[in-house]
Amino acid sequence: MIRAIIHRKTLVSMFFLGISFLGVISYSRIPVELLPEAELPFLMVSAQGRQELDPAYMEREAIIPLEEAIGTLEDIEEIESYADRRSGQIFVRYNVSADMKYAYLRLTEKIDKVKADLADDFIVQVFKANTEQINNMLMNLQVRGGGGVDRLRYIAEKEILDKLETIDGIAKVELFGGQEKSIEIIVNKQAMESYGITSGRLQSILASNNPMRIYAGTLESGHKKFAVDITSDYITADDLGNIIIDPEIPLYLKNLAEIHFGLKEETSLSRVNGKEAITIQLIRDTQVNIISLAHQVRSAIDQLNEKLESSDVEIVIETDTSETLEKNFDLIKQLALYGGILAVLILWFFLRRLRLVSVIALAIPISVLVSLNFFYFFGITLNSLTLVGMALAIGMLLDNSIVVLENIYRLYEKGLDAESAVVQGTKEVIRPIIASTLTTITVFLPFIFTDEYLLRLIGNQVGISIISALCVSLVVALFLIPMITHYYLSKLPYQKDLTSYVQAGKTGGFYMVLLKAGLRRPVFTILSAIILFFVTLGLAMVLMVSGGRETELSSLNLYITMPAGSDLVSTDLAVSSVEERLAEISEIQDIISQIYEEEAILTINLKENYSEIEDRSLGDVKKLVSDKARQVRQIDYSFDQPESSARFRGGGQGPAGGGAVGAFMGIGSGTEKIIVKGADYDKVNALVLDINAQLEELSSVEMSRVSSQQNRPEIHLYFDRTLMEYAGITLNDIRSELSAFQEETSSGITMTIDNEDYDVIITDESLEEKTIDHLKTMKLTGSGGAEYGLDNISRVVYSEGKGQIRRINQERQAEVNYSFTGEVKNSASYLEAARR
């Protein structure tokens, strides 16, 4: 076979050239991402409330029935649940050996059966979890300029969003900050009272008139079949005014309210360095080259900035996930290039024949390019792990080629002709190089069977890249190298006593002296090797300890949690106080704030070379930020995602949020925790609060916080059932009126006008803030048409309610998360003493 190969040089050359060219094409089509896409042994069940509910009600009516159904399934390792006022979430962790496709189908089947028995208050869904949820974020953009935040939002909606949404590869564009456009229905109280229409009844009528499209069947006419659709869309705001409220009078909505365009109440704020701004979030498609997509987005942003310059508006890239990947990608390629050059130089140092070195060096680019075909065929992406594997494989790609070439030359210098030396030399080493390649490949087999999911993922990704490159290098060594070597040797004049290229010069002589000395003193040689090994190991540990330092980042996230019940205004005031104090830190360049009710996140970008400004490390800056935030007493803060927050934990932003998935994969902080379990959640919560208070008093503890939310201020209504029966008022009647009691409530209707969506909002013409007195005097209509005040049939009491309930394996649980100071964490003895 070897003889046939060396006589078909054109065929072999075109074959390797062709598959290398295919590798170039594959490279252009392989998705590039930060982390490999992987389906985690992890599913999530979400129970969303249609309105705010008591967490205990959410737990009793939704979480517990769902947990009971989930608990009957096989291969489940842990069930973790959260119940708060807006949603309930159940994170189901499976054994790593579980078939997740089958598990997803079985879980969906179980949940579908339970959903039918749940109250109408809940929308239940099942979600898968994969690494896509960690790295599908592409960019965060800031829209800055003059004229106020509402002007910026208007320009963003009109000029920016459409341009970004049309970029191929952008899956979703979200806009934060400013007030969203809406259509307001401003009701006339006197007209409502005169016609006997309550707010609850009005909301119910509007909800039943939601635009819809219904398939009614088919109709045949003239040998053609037509689909019949019933469409009831609202085209203009005037169409809403023609909604019939009472067909007998007839009474229309326009007789009770004015309808015009308006703005929804703000639910979040966005700020940059204390100034209001608009934030645009770009979500990418999964199967897309993230680096190429980022370049397209940057080009589009440059074009938009040129267009908007005259409007005093600028788009600034706040965060770009592709930058980290591109830097890692370029760094790994650079290291691989340098490694390949060094390998070639070392070969030239020993062989001293440039043509032969060039022949062996061909194994590197050919093996890498052909390996990319396997990546494309098996659906493997170019990510940080596969690139590391390719970089590690660079040096190993030459081994087989060097062995083949050395053996061919050994025989050639003994007097064999070129053809005989190539054929015999290759045959002699086929078994050894195949065995050597297989032993290297088997090193990665333990990663396949490990129980640690993260290790298995890393081993698979790194192993695939190395194995594919090694297998291709083996083929190159057995087919391409003999062919090229034969071509080269056949061009040389025959030399029976060719000077040995291995032992020539001082290098070969020095090696022979060391070899003979080692053979004469085997005991001394072995002891010297053992001593050298331990000395090297000791030096490596010393360098690791002395060089160990916190990873130098250029930004920090500060999570702020307010007392339960805090509105957007009070949260904004607290965040403003934090921003003013952080502005005093010279290392900070930008403070980007996202503010919500009860919580906020501050992204703190540091200046370039910040460590040289005040000679402070990242740890020193974090401590300074912590000290500044601690001065604002009404807040709780953390540099890690708080588990008590549905938004930052990930549950409020879709399936299996990044916090939960990251924790499952072992990505997270080094905080420690104390777990308290029990059936009585009030006692559990009281105990963790007591533990947290004691931890805060310890000088060795840098930070301590409770994972559960604080109790929220509530107003409880205690109804007199006898009076309700006498008046003919049901709980559903009261519930309907209460749902419309807010200053601004959704009608359940969404209109599309000129390709823009508008929520239809019901509001009061007085626009006054609702108080406890308004609640007490809220009118309820009995069965006989008589009106009653809410305080006529109930007692109104100030009270408190649970903020959140957490359950692990169907048992209530709360945690105290804490971390030690840097001095304690850097000393094993201090850390052990502090834990006691």
N, C-alpha and C positions, 0 to 999 in steps of 0.2 A: 504493500500500500504506500509506503514511504517513497519507493522508487517511482511509482506512478505519479505521485504528487510533485516530485522535483522535476519531472519531465513535462508537467502541465502548468508552467509558470503563469501563463496568461490567464488560465481558468482560475487558479488559486488567487492571483492578484485581483482579478475582477470581482471574485466572490467577497473577499475581505473589504475591497473598496465599496462594493454595493451595500453590504450590511452596515458599514461605517456611515455611509451617506444616509441610510435609513435611520441610523441613530441620531443624526443631526435633525432629521424631520421629526422623530419621536420627541426629541428635546424641546422643540418648538410647540409641541402639543401637550406635553405633560403639565398638569396643574402644579403650581408652586405655592406652598403654604407653610405657615410657621410650624404647625404640628401635624402629624399624620392623622388622617380621618380614621376613626376607629369606633365601632359600636361597643359601648360600655355595658357591662352586666348590671344594668341599672335602668329602671323604669319609674315613671312618675304618674300619679293620679291626681288630678286637680279638680276641686269642687269649688267653683266660683259662685258667690252669692249675688243675687240680682240686686240686692241692696245691703246696707250694713246690718250685721246680725251679731247677737251675743256669741262670743267664742264658745261658751258652754253649749249653746244651742247648735252651733256648727259641729262641735265635737259629738254631741249626742245624736243628732239627726243625720249627719253625713259621714263623719270620720269613722266612728265606731262600726256602723253597718258595713262600710267599705273595707275596713281592716279585717272584720270577721270573714268576709268573702275572700280577701287576698290571702289570709292565713291558711286557707285550705289548699293552696297551690304548693307544688313541689319546688325544690332547689332554691328556696328563699333563705337568705342569710340574715337579713335584718329588715325591719319595717320601721321607718322614722316618719312621724307625722307632725304637722303644725296646724293649729286652728286659730285663726284670728277673725277680725270683724268682716273682712271682705272675701276671704277665701280659706279653703282648707287644702292642704297638700300632703300627699303620702308618697314618700320616696322608698321604693322597693329595691333592695340590693340583693342580687342573685349570686350564687356560687359562680366562680370563674369558668367552670366547666358547663354551665347551663347553655342550652340552645336558645339564644335570645329571640330568634324569629318565632319559634314555637311558644316561648314564654310570653311574648307580646300578644300573640293570638289568644292564648289561654286567659291572660289577664283581661284583655278586652272583652272576651266572652263573659267572664265572671262579672265585670263591672256593668255590662249591658243588662244583665239580669237584675242586678241590685238597683240600677237607676230607675227602673219602673216603679220601685217601692218607695223611693225617696220623695220628699216634698218638692213642690214646684219652685222652691226658693233657690235650687242649685242647678248649675250647669256643670256636668261631670265629663271630663275628658281624660284620655290616656296618652301619654307622650313617651317617645323613646329618648334616650340620651346618647350623645356621641360627642367626640371632640370638636365637631363642627361648631357647637355652641360656644366653645371657648375662643375660637379664632375666626369667626365669620364677620367680626367687626373690622371694617376697613379704615375708616377715618372719622374723626370728630372735627367739624369745621365751626369757626366763629364768624358771624357776620357783624362787622363793626362799622360805626358811622354816626352821623349826627341826626337830629330830628326825633329822637325818642325810639323806644323799643318797638312800639306799634308800627311806626314807619318802616323800621328795618324788617319786621315780619312781613309787612305788605310787599316790600320789594323782594324779599326772599321767595314769597309765594308766587309773585308775578314773573320774576326775572331769573331766579336761580334754580328752583326745584325742578322745573320741566327740563332744563338743560342737563342736570345731573341724572335725572331718571332715565333719560334716553341713552346714557352710556351703556354699551353692551357689557354685562357682567355685574351691574348694580341691581341687586334684588329689591332693596327697599331704601327709601329716603325718609327720615323722620325729622320733624321740626319741633324745637323746644324754645320757650320764651315768648313773651308777648301774649296777646289775647287772640284766641281763635275766632274766626268769623262764624256768625250764626244768624238764624232768623228768629226774631223775638215776637212772641205772642204776649202782648201786654194787656192783661185782663182788666176790665172795668168792674170794680167790686159792686157798685150800686146796680149795674145792669145784671150782674150775676145773681144778686140777692132778689131783685125784682122778678126774675124768671125762675127762681128757686133752683139754680144750678150751683152745685158745690164744686170746689176745686178738684176733689177726687173724681167726681163724675165727669168733669171736663177732661181730665187727664185720661180716664178710661176710654172716653169716646174718641179722643185723638189717637190713642194707641191702637184702637181697632180700625182706624183709617190709614194705617201705615201703607205706603206705596208697595205694590207687590206685582209679581208676574206669575200667572198660573197657567199651566198647560192643560187645555180643555179637551184635547183629542185631535182627531184628523177629520178632514172633509174632502170628498172626492167630487171633482167637477171637470168635465171635459177630458177624461182619461188622465187626469192629474190628481195627485193627492197633496192636500195643503194641511200644514200644522196650524191648529187654532190656539192662540195664546190670548189670555185675558190680562190686559195691562192696565194698571191704575197708578200711573206716575203723576207727580205734581210738577208742572213745567215752570210755573212762576209762583211768586209769593202770594199773588191774588188767588191762586187756586186753593190755598189753605182757607181763605176767608169764606169760600163756598161750601166748606164742610157743614153738613146738616147736624145740628145739635138736637133739635126737636122737630120731627117732620109734621106734627099736627098744626103748629102755629103758622107757617114754618119758621124755625129759628136757626140762623146761620152763625158761624163763628165770628164773622165780621160784625155782627150785631152786639157781641159781647167783648170784643177786644180789637186793639189796633195791631197790625202786623207790618213789621218793617225789618230791614237788615240791622244787625247789631253785633256785639262782641260777647263771647262767653266769659264767665268769671274765671280768673286765672287760678290754675291749680299748681303751677310751678313757676319758678323764676330762674333766670340764667344771667350770670354776671361775670365780667372779666375785669380784674383789678378795681373792683368797687363800682364799675359802670355796667349798666344793663346791656345785655347782648343777646343775640339770637344764636342758638346752637343747632347745627345740622349734623345728623348722625347718618353715616353711610354704611349699609349692610351689603355685603357682597354675595354673589352666587357661590355655591360650593365648588363646582367644576370650572374654575377659572384661574388663570395665572395671576396671582395677587400682585406681583411686581409689575407686570405689563398693565394691569388694570389701574394700579396707582399712578403710573405715568400718564395714562389717558385722563384720569381725574385731575391731576396737576395741570395738564395742558388745558383742560376745560376751565379750571379755576383761573388760570392766567388770562384766558380770553374773556371770562366774565369780569375780572378785575379791570381790564382795559375798558370794557363797556360801561362799568359802573363807576369809573373814576370821576366822571362829571357829576354824579349824584352823591359824592362824598360817602361812598360805601365801599368797604373792602372785605374780602373773604380771606381769612387766615386759617391755616391748618393748625389745629390744636394738637391732635394726636394722629399718628399714622403708623398702623401696625406693620405696614410693608417696609418701613425704614429699618426696623430691627431685623426683619428677615433678609432684606437686601444687604445689610451690613454683614450679617452672619454668612450669607451666601458668598459675598465677595471675599470675606476673610478666609472661608474654607477653600474657595477656589485658589486664592493666593497661596495659602499654606500647601495645598496639593501641588501647585505649580513649583513652588520652591523645593518641596520634597522630591518631586520628579527630577528637577535640575540637579539637586545634590546627589541623587542616586546615579544619574548619568555621569556626573563628574567623578564619583567614586569608581564607577566602572572604567572610565577612561584612565584613571590613575593606575589601575591594575592591568588593564588590557593594553593600553597605549595604542589602540588601533581605532581611529575615528569612525571608519566604516562599520566595524563590528559593533561599536557602541551605538551607532545610529540604528543598526538592525535591531538590537535589543530594546532600544528606547521606543521603537514603534509599538511595542507591546502595551505601553501605557495608554496613548490616545485611542488605539483600536479597541482595547478591552473596555475602556470607559464608554466609548460611543456605542459599542455593540450592547453593553449592559443596559443602556437606556431603552433599547428595544424591548427587553424583558420588563422594564419598569412600565412602559406604555401598554404592553400586552396584558400584564397582570393587574393593571389599574393602580399602580403604586405611584404616589406623588413625590415630587422633589421637596423635601422638607429638611428641617435642621438635623433630624436623626439619620436620614439616608445620606445626606451630604457628609456627615461625620464618618459614616461607614465607608463612603467612597474615598475620603481622605486617608483613612486608616489603611485602605487596601492598596494605595498607590505603591508603597514600598514592596508589598508582596507580589505585585503584578510582574515583577522582573525575575522572581526567583526561578520559576520553571524555565524561562528562556535562557537564563544564565547557565543552568545545569545542562540543558541540551547543547548549547553552543560550546561550553567547555569540553564536553565529552567528544563532540565532533572534532574539535581542534586537537584534543589529546590523541585521537586516532590518526588524524591527518599528519601530525608531526612525527608519528611513528613510521610513516612511509606509505600509508594507504592513499589511494587516489581520492579525488574529491567526492565522487559518487559513492564509493564504498564507505568512506569516512562518515558521510551524512547518513546513509541508510543504517549502517551498523551502530553508529553513535547514538542515533535517535532510538533505535530498538532497545538498546541496552538500558536506557533510562526511562522508558515508558512506564514500567511498573513503579519505580521509586517516585516519580513526580506525580503520578496519579494517587499513590498512597499518601504522599505529602499533602496534596491538595485536599484529599478526603479527611485527613486528620485535622486540618485547619477548619474545614466545614463543620465537623462534628463538635467543635468547641461551642458552637451556638445552639446545639440541640437541647442542652439543659434549660435554656431560656423558654423553649416551647412548652415545657412541662412544669414550670414554676407556678406556684399559687399566687405570687405577687403580680397583680395585673400590670402595674407600671413597668416592672422589670421585664415582663413578657413582651409588652408593647415595644420597649426600647430594644430588647434583644432581637425581636422580629424585624424591626425596621433597619437597624444597623446590620444585622446578620444577612438580610436579603441583599442589601447593596454590596456587601463584601463577598458573599457566596456567588452572586451573579458575575461580578468582576473576576473572581478567581477561576470560575468555570470557563469564562471566555479566554482568560490568559492561558489556561491549560490547552485550549484548542489552538491558540496562536502559537504556543511553544511547540506543539506537535506537528503543525502543518505549515504555518507561515515562516517560522524561523528556519526550519530545514531547507525550505525552498529558496529563501533569500541567501542563506549561507552557501548552498550549492552554487548559486549563481555567482557569488563573490569569489569562492575558491576556484571555480572553473576558469576564472579570468586571470588568476595568479600563475606565474611560472612554477612548475613542480619543484619542490625543495624537500629532499628526503630528510635532512637534518635541520628542520626548522627550529630556530631558537625558541625555547619555551617562554611563552608570554606570561605564564603564571609565576615562574621562579626567577624571571629576569630582574636584574638590578638589586639595589640594597634592600628593598622591601622583602623580596623573596628570600634573600640570605638571612635577614634578621628573623624572619618567621621560622626558617629551618633551625636556627640556633635555639630559639625558644622551644620548638617542638622536641628537639633532642634532649634538652635539659629537663623538660617535663616528663619525658619517657623514662629518664634515668632516676628521677625522684618522684614517684607517683604519690606517696603519702604527703609530701610537702606540697605538691601541686593541688591536691584535693583540699588540704587545710587552708591553703592560700585562697582558693576559690570561695570556700565557706566564709572565711574572715572578710573577704572583699564584698561578699553578698550582704553580710550584716552591717558592715560599715556604710555601704551604699544605702541600705534601708534606713539606718539611723540618720544619715544626712538628709534623706528625703523627708523624714518625719520632722526633723528640726526646721527645715525650710518651710514645711507646711504650716507648722505651729507659728513660727516667727512671721511668716508672710500672710497668715490668715487675717482677713479683714472683711468687713461687711461689703457686700457687693455695691459698687458705686453706681447709683442710679441718678437720673437727671430729673426725676419727678417723684412726688409722694401723693398718696391719697389720704385725706383726713375725713373720716366719717363722723358726722355729728348727729346725735339723737336727742330730741327734746322730750320734756315730760309728756305723758299721754294726754291727749286732748288739745295740744298746742295747735293753733291755726297757722296759716301761711304768714300772717303779719308778724306774729311773735317769733316764729322760726327765722324770718328774714331779719328781724332786729338782732337776734342772738348771733346770727351768722355775720352780720355787719360788724358787730363788736369783735368777733374773732378776726375778720379781715383787717380791721384797723390795727390790731396788735401784731398780726403777721407782717404787715407792711413795714414794720420797724426792722425786720430781719434783712440784712444787706445781701444775703445770698439768694434771696427769692426774686425771680424775675416776673412771674405771672401767677396770679391766684384766680383760678376759674371755678366758679361756684354754681352748683345745681341745687336749688332749694325747693323743698316740698313741705307739705304739712308734717310736722313732727320730726323731720329728718332732712339731712343735706349731705352733699359730698363736695369737698373742696380739693381740686387737683392743683397741687403746688409745683410749678415748674421752676427749677433752679437755674441759675446763670451758668454759662459755660466757664469751666475752671473755677467753680464756686469755692473749692477748697483752698484756693490761694488768696481769697479776699480777706478772710479773718482767721485763716489757718484752722478751719473747723472741718471735721470729717462729716460724712453723711449721718453717722450716729449722733454727733454733736448738734447738727442742724435739727434732727428729729426731736432730740431732747428739748431744744429751744422752742420748737413749734409746740411741743407738748406743754411746756411751762406757760406759754402764751395762751393756749387754749384753756388751760386749767383756771386761768383768771376769770373766765366767764362761767360763773357758778351754775347757771341754770341748764347747762348742757352736759351731756355725756359724750365722750369722743373716743376714737380709736383709729389706728392706722390699718386695722384689719376689718374685713366685712363683718358687721354685727349680725349674729344669727337671729336676733330678735326682730330684724327688719325683713319684711317680705320682699321689698324692692331690692335691697342690696344683697339679700341672701340669694336672690335670683328667681324666687317664685313669682314675683309680680311681673316679671318680664318675659314670660313664656315658659316653655317646658324645661324642666331640669336646668335651672339656672347655673351660671358659671361657678357660683360659690359652692354649691353642692357637688357638682361634678369635679371641681378642682380639689375639694376636700377628699373625695373618693379616690382620686388619682394620686393623692399624696402631695398635691401642690398647695401650699399655704404657709401660714406663719408657724413660729415655734412656741406658741402659747400653750400653757398647761391648763387643765380643767379639773374641777371637783364636781362630781355628779351626785345629785340628790334625787331619789325616787320615792314615790308614795301615791296612795289613792287620793288623799286630801290635798288638792293643789294649793289651797291657801296656806296650809302648814308647810308644804314643800317650798313655796315661794318665800314665806317668812324666814325659813331656815337659810336659804341661799342669800337672802338680803343680810342676815346676821353674819354669815361667813364672809360675805363681800366687805362688810364694814370692818371686820377684824383684819382682813388682808390689806385693806387700804391703810391701816395704821402701821404696818410693817415697813421698815426702812428698806428691806431687801426686795420689796415688790414695787415694780415700776408702774404697773397698770393692773387694775382689777375691775371686772364688770360682770353683770348678771346677764345671762342669755335670754331670759324671759322679759317681756314688756311689763311696764308698771301698770297698775290699775288705772282705768280711765274714768274721768268724771262723767256721771250719767244722771238722767232724770228718769225715775221709775214711775209708772202709772199703775195704780191698783184700782181695778174696776169693781163696781158694785153690780153683781150679776142680776140681782133682783130689779134694780132700776133699769138696767139694759133691756131686760125682757119686757118690762112695762112700757118702755119707750119704743121698743121694736128696733133696737140698734144691735147689730152683730159686730163681732170682732173684725170681720172682713170690711165692714163699713168704716170702722175706725182706722183700720190699716190703710185703706184707700185714701182717706182724708189726710192721714199723717204723711203718706208718701208725697203728697202735693203741698205739704206745709212749708217746705223750704222757700227761701227768697227766690231761688231759681231752680226749676226742675226740668228734666228732659221730658219731652212729649213722646219719645220713642220713634219719632219720624226723622228721617234723614233725606234731604232734597239735594239733587244734583242740578246745578244751574251753570251753564257755560263750562262744563267739565270740572266744576268745583263742588265739593260736598259741603253742605250746611246742616248742622244740627238745629232742629227746631226746639226752642226753649220757651217755657211758660214762665212768666214773671208777673209781679204785681205792679200796678201803675204807681203805687206810693213809693216803691223801691226802698222801703224802710227796713231796718234790720229787725228780724224776728226775735222776740224775747220770751221769757217764761210767761209773761202776762198774755201774749198773743196765743201761746199754747193753751193756757187755761180757758180762754174765751173762744177757742176754735169751735165753729158751728158744726153740729152733726144733725142730720135730718132723720127723724124717726119714720116708722112705717105709716103713720097717719099724716105725715107732712109737717109735723111740729118740729121746731128746731130746739136743740139743747146745747149748752156749752159743755166742753169736755170736763170741766171741773164739777159739773152737775152730776156726773155719773162715775167720777173717779177721784182718787187722791193723788196729788202730784208731789213726789218726794225726791229730794236731792240724794244721790247715792254714788256708788262706785261699781265698776264692772271689770272683769278680767280683760287684760290687753291681748294675751296670747296663751295658748295651751300647747305644750310640746309632749309628744308621746314616742317612746322607743319600745318596739315589740309589744304594743298595746298596753303600755304602762306609762303613767304620767311621770314626767322628768323635767328637772331644771338644772342648769349648770352655772358655775362661777368660772369664768375664764380669766386667767391672770398670767403675767410674765414678770420675770425677775429683771433686776437692773443689769446693765451691761457688765459691771464688775463681777457680779455673782455668776452670770452665764459664762464668762470667760475663765472661770476657775472651777475645776471639778470638785475640789474640797469645799469651797464656798457653796456651790450648788447643792451638794449633798446635805450640808448643814442647814441650808435655807429650807430645804424640803422637809426636814424634820420638824 
